[in-house]
Amino acid sequence: MHRKILSVLVAFLLLFPVCTVSAADKPKKVILGGIPFGLTMYTGGVMVVNIDESYDSPAKQSGLKENDVITHADGTEITSNEQLRSLIETSEGSDIELSVLRDKSPISLSVTPKRDERGDYTAGMWVRDSTAGLGTVTYFDEETHTFGALGHGICDRDTGMLLPLGSGKIVKAQITSISKAKKGVAGGLNGYMSDEIIGDMTVNSDFGVYGSYTAVPKGRALECADNSDIHTGEAVIYSTIGDTEPQEYTVNIESLNLNANSGQNMVIRVTDKKLLNTTGGIVQGMSGSPIVQDGKLIGAVTHVFVNTPEKGYGISIGNMLGCTA
């Protein structure tokens, strides 16, 4: 039976990293996270999220496809939707040469804008250049002054594709309310992002987001578990659910798939009555909540099963540490 799952980053809007994923050769200690953060991320170029198929649009004629990333137009670096729109509107119907990344490989295409019913030049496509949302920090590494968070990548809300990172900031966030989860309906942590910048994003990967931090992290140092340390049974997660500090909540690890090169290395079930009464289980915004077992950091919460919100996936800390800033 197919299970509907949902990554638990709260997305308000919606460099391809190269990661060598492996367990750390030696146990290392990190500062435990569990704190909420806000992020604002701008793509490297703009991502095509829709091609107008209602007519023979210029974008369709050019060979552009959904998930293509337009990086340059007529030799000009593209950094925003508005910039590309302006170039198209002022083209007067002349060809525009595009540099495009498709499946991370560069290609060249040419688009010829046409007038729409209002007389404006258009290419017949929709693009996206940024996203923002709330998530949870998994760990801080004092040795490298870096952080790891979410346990999954930031993807386009329409296409599901990993967004290419141009630049990004993380800021302090405050949880103000909770939308409780129930079967078939994803819950969420609601809050706001402050203006206080605490770090820069440098990597957006399938295994999480990473970067450098400027704020002094608070929390206790824990050893990171090797895969051989992780087992089914009792564990705890740390998350900030409307509190000023991360709180500990009990979970049960029901199954493991530690050899998978993915963010679905374990299935967890929330057993903590307080958390179940408050949130209904795992909700959006809890992505990255660290999972601790036998006094070691073993991974992070990544996804919720929408039809069974007390259950979800977790990623192993070995996979997270294998793709770093």
Disulfide bonds with the S-S distance in Angstrom:
Cys19-Cys323 1.93
